[in-house]
Amino acid sequence: MIEIRVPDALVRSQHLYAGEAGRAFVAGLPELAARTLQRWRLTPVGDPMHGMAALVLPVRRADGSPAVVKFQVLDEETEGEPVALRVWDGDGAVRLLDHDGSTGTMLLERAGDGRELSRFAEAGKAETRQAVIVLAELLARLTAGPAPAGMRTLGDIAREMLDATPAALKEIADPADRALVERCAGAVREVVGEPGDRLLHWDLHFDNVLAAEREPWLAIDPKPLAGDPGFDLWPGLNNLFDPDEVRWRFDAMTEVLGLDRERALAWTLGRVLQNALWEVEDGRPLPEEDLVLARRLLGT
């Protein structure tokens, strides 16, 4: 039986952020990996890769074709990933080749050499701008159609955020920061009645776009939901953060996606609100970059 060693960094992140479910996940990973390789007749061909939440194992299929296996905790964010990948069917995103619904394990197309868009974006200002356009063009394709039935919805998420805002505001000591978060909530309140129905990626940043062979770039790792594409802009504004580029990025992305600017602004402020609520809940300071981003977009 092939043994897979779970990277220490993944063990630490799962213990820290995923609690009991994360501990159970990493404890069971070696056995799950061995069982999956045997079931799908896969041969490991490289070292495991990982982020904070998933283990990705490069493999060769029985027919000799390359692929990767993705192991992750099955929760409300990850359970929609195979559904979205099936809907996209390789159009702007990696293809889903097989899926174990009981564990959330996925067999995925291997995207070229695995080089992230972030490596290109880090080369300079011009390259970063080109990377933002790549994100926007992918988002325009991924969000072109409606989300399938049963997908978690932006409407539900937005209402939960608004319900949590009053208590969170009491925990924000700085008056200016508190007023800004309150203004973000006010913007969401204006659009919550029309949350949209498009299939969103939710987490399309530079590291979640890989260079590929059949297309120049392909998206990976969606955390999908049904909603307004304006809610998908924040990662492109926050990645390789530059305060002086916020307005340019926002204008460029809304133009490529053909979005109503006021609605897109409201839903982008919704992402700032979402991040602020998470930080308050965990007892951490508000994200400074988000505060600056919101102020630049609001012109304050």
LINNOR-V89077 format. One record per pair of residues at least 6 apart in sequence whose ideal C-beta (glycine too) atoms are under 6 Angstrom apart, sorted by the first residue. I is the first residue (numbers start at 0). J is the second residue. Records with the same first field share a line. If there is no record, write none. Layout:
I: J / J
This chain:
0: 33
1: 33 / 36
3: 29 / 32
5: 25 / 28
6: 49
9: 49
10: 25
12: 51
13: 21 / 24 / 25
14: 21 / 22
17: 72
20: 72
24: 72
35: 104
39: 106
40: 61
41: 58
42: 59
43: 56 / 58
44: 57 / 59
45: 57
47: 54 / 56
48: 55
52: 71
53: 69 / 71
54: 70
55: 67 / 69
56: 68
57: 67
58: 66 / 68
60: 66
65: 109
66: 96 / 106 / 109
67: 107 / 109
68: 106
69: 105 / 107
70: 104
71: 77 / 103
73: 103
76: 222
77: 103
79: 150 / 223
80: 221
81: 95 / 98 / 105
82: 147
83: 221 / 223
84: 95
85: 95
86: 147
91: 137 / 140 / 141 / 218
92: 217 / 218
93: 107 / 108 / 110 / 217 / 219
94: 108
96: 106
97: 106
98: 105
110: 209 / 211 / 217
111: 210 / 211 / 212
113: 209
114: 210
115: 206
116: 130 / 205 / 208
117: 205 / 206
119: 126 / 130
120: 126 / 127 / 130 / 205 / 239
127: 239
130: 205
131: 235 / 248
133: 216
134: 203 / 235
135: 252 / 255
136: 255
137: 218
138: 203 / 231 / 256
139: 255 / 256
141: 200
142: 197 / 199 / 228
144: 198
145: 196
146: 198 / 225
150: 224 / 225
151: 224
152: 225
153: 194 / 224 / 226 / 230
154: 194
157: 187 / 191 / 194
160: 272 / 273 / 276
163: 276
164: 184
167: 276 / 279
168: 177
170: 279
171: 177
176: 285
179: 293
180: 275
183: 268 / 271 / 272
184: 272
186: 265 / 268
187: 269
189: 265
190: 262 / 265
194: 226
195: 226 / 227
196: 225
197: 228
199: 224 / 226 / 231
200: 221 / 231
201: 222 / 224
202: 222
203: 218 / 234
204: 234 / 238
205: 238
207: 219 / 220
208: 216 / 218
209: 217 / 219
211: 217
227: 266
228: 256
229: 258 / 262 / 263 / 266
230: 266
232: 252 / 267
233: 267 / 270
235: 252
236: 245 / 248 / 292
240: 288
242: 291 / 295
245: 292 / 295
253: 260 / 263
264: 296
268: 293
271: 289 / 293
274: 286 / 289
275: 285
278: 285
